[in-house]
């Protein structure tokens, strides 16, 4: 089961995303700020990060830059999200190492597809093996 780390200072958004990803079969870690998110990424086996750009104390861009400078974390795909997807902000986010920038609000179907593409379909799709070659169970 892949693990997503969600970093967002808005507790409502954080809780909603945690619920969504848990229902999609992910293990989920949630951090209320950038510093806590960096600590959690370093201490836990995380597969992907969903990161808010605009947060107090430490912006998502600063978090992403710190992750990309850390040899143990730089491999992690980072998807950033913002309520103000201006050209400048998106450019800065991508330059910091983000794989993608999403504008809020975003479509959950698109979010699902994005994560599946970044992690690969086997990472989130359960494999169902039929009981026989025709897909029928023996009764």
Secondary structure, DSSP 8 states (H G I E B T S, - for coil): --EEEEE-S-HHHHHHHHHHHHHTT-EEEEESSHHHHHHHHHHS--SEEEEES--SSS-HHHHHHHHHHSTTTTTSEEEEEES---HHHHHHHHHTT-SEEEESS--HHHHHHHHHHHH-GGGTS-----SSTTS----
